[in-house]
Amino acid sequence: MTSSSNPGRVAGFLYLLLGFSVFRPIYVERALIVRNNALATAHNIATHESLFRQGIVFDLLAGLSCLVVALALYRVLKGVDRSLGILMVLLGGCMPLAIDFLNSLNDIAALLLARGDGFLSAFNPPQQAALATLFLRMHEYGLLINEIFAGLWLFPFGILVFRSVFIPRLIGVALMINGCAYVTIAFTGLLAPNFVDRVTRAASPALLGEGAIVLWLMIRGARPQPVAASLSTADG
């Protein structure tokens, strides 16, 4: 099947674009942010400004990718249930896009403070570094909030997959379990941050649902039935 006749395969390959989201929290953060040392962090950001700016751009690309992927999946699954498909796009596309774009402003503020531009002369360097760290921490909480939606959108997505006739139901169940894991990790980070690493390790096996759907779509793809055909199959 060609990609033009198999929108599921297109969606599977587009799903890989969500990898943009790991550049900022993994690579940039590990390279530049020194935990509990605001001055060292500000110095690193100012010294490696280009890398930090790349992290901002990758955050924006991650938000755009969420919307692109959600719309591609909507094209595949809208015949199963259009209302659930719209909910999937809202939770998995529109909300992450808005949060990523707004959250990027926290990094931009941290960059301006780390640079110590002239209009910030009212603050001494330690104060500028402390304020930069404040915005970096706000960015971390923005990621946690985004992780809630990373989990919530998997519920309508999983239900659509479960109810479809062209993707294994087991993958739909795995997606919903994956969603529970994301939401649990996110709320643990908000309510009991000291336990988030422990909860993340415990929930790691449940994070395989997205990997399963990506592999299925990339290898097998999915050619959705027309809306009328899907409804008749469900009625039968």
Buried (B, 14 or more C-beta within 10 A) or exposed (E): EEEEEBBBBBBBBBBEBBEBBEBBBEBBBEEBBEEEEBBBBBBBBBEBBEBBBBBBEBBBBBBBBBBBBBBBBBBBBBBBBEEBBBBBBBBBBBBBBBBBEEBBBBBBBBBBBBBBEEEBEEEEBEEBBBBBBBBBEBBBBBBBBBBBBBBBBBBBBBBBBBBBEBBBEEBBBBBBBBBBBBBBBBBBBBEEEEEBEEBBEEBEEBBBBBEBBBEBBBEBBBEBBEEEEBBEBEEE
